[in-house]
Amino acid sequence: MNINKTLVPCLAFLAASSAYGSGFGLYQPSAVSHAMGGALLGKAMDASANFNNPATLTDLTNIQFTVGFVTEHPRGRVEAGPVFGPNRKYSMDPGPFMLPHLQVAIPLPADFTFGLGMEPEFGLGTQYDDMWPLNFSATETTIQSFTINPNIAYKVTDDWSVGVGLRWTYFEFEQYAMPQIPQDGLELGRFANRLRGDNHAGDLGWQIGTKYDITDTFSVGLVYKSWIDVSVDGKTSNNVRDMNNAAVRRVARGAAQQAVTEAATQYVREHGLPDAYIPVIVAQQPMEQYVSQADRTIRETVGKNAYRRTGAASAEITLPQSVAFGCNWDVTPTWHLGAMASWTEWSQFDSLHFDLQGGNKDTQLDWRDTWRGSLGSCWDFAEDWKWMASYTYDMDSTTSSQTSVMLPPADRHILATGLSWNCWAGLELTVSYACIFMDGGDMSFNDSLGNRWTLETCWGFCHAAGVSVTYRF
């Protein structure tokens, strides 16, 4: 299976989506959903039902619009170095990112409800120092995405609803790296490589959900999101950087010695002379002149290889399918609980394969399927006020056999809270905040010279703050 990574810039100001942890899924369709940890599969609190479970759109009995954003700033420290050797700690800080959202719900005649969601569904951002030891894998990776998600929901009975929708996803991928230039077991230098691409007009997937009210206060929901097959087109560029003069000279000397010896051997054989003449003839040659010629030839060849690998890039990517189920319980008229669990098939990302001009680029991932679980609560503590809080566990998708540092290994624990204020007739303001803590994990892999390297996440932390404004007609 040929697979890739995704990114997405949306409109000019809908800048970017980013996070790191389990895979590169994002789960912030509104500030309310952010504060509740997405535990809203059995009940809709706002039009973010478009993302969480389209069947719950039937809970919304009036037209409503929600607009806002969630910002994230992931940071961390990793320890990297040779498996048998001194390791050092390095910081990772790609900077802050903005995740915009727009959600609409419109009740229709005959128990139908139309919904439209616009939010980033996938995203990732990691950035290391250019000179860190694993820069041959990556120094910076950005995945940005934006999904337009129209849905239609239908209330089959008083207790049962179904919903279905499309997911039109535009994405873009960009990665910087400094791959090695290997020759005879030595590193001649590095390329400065940039790889980027997007899927132009976007690609389509779909989702389907159902919701059932077991009692007047307890409901359950189930939603399935399909694969999205994506075709990426872009460009790759390579520039020769940091040639290792000592290594080049050593390889050049070996190449010159071999060429002169072969020429001397051929001369001796053609003239019927004893082999003892070979070292005599070799010793009489202007070796430094041949070494300098070989040095120039090596540098010219490296430059030509870099030029040949600069040009068009393409890949076929499949974004993973997922299944989520959950329940919501109105414990009292003012206290509400929610629970959610989701499974995502990240194991389909066995490798990333780019078709490049002059050669291909393959990155082994061997990711595993992940589970994400959330518990959320909401308390209507005053007539126009709600307080929300949640805990989410997000399982690490990476494995010790992957050969990419675009996603450091770590589980995520997310503590979120939020406050909603019905500040004016029909107008609601919600603010949310979450702390994301990342447990350490480790992995190891070989470079192009066969050296074994290790990477361990020492710690990771992310601030995530959101604001949504909802108007209900």
PyMOL commands that set and color helices and strands:
alter all, ss='L'
color gray80, all
select helices_A, chain A and resi 31-35+49-52+54-59+245-270+277-283+287-308+346-348
alter helices_A, ss='H'
color red, helices_A
select strands_A, chain A and resi 64-82+88-92+97-107+112-119+124-127+140-155+160-177+180-183+186-198+203-213+218-225+228-241+311-319+322-332+335-344+351-356+359-364+370-382+385-394+412-424+427-438+442-446+452-472
alter strands_A, ss='S'
color yellow, strands_A
deselect
rebuild
show_as cartoon
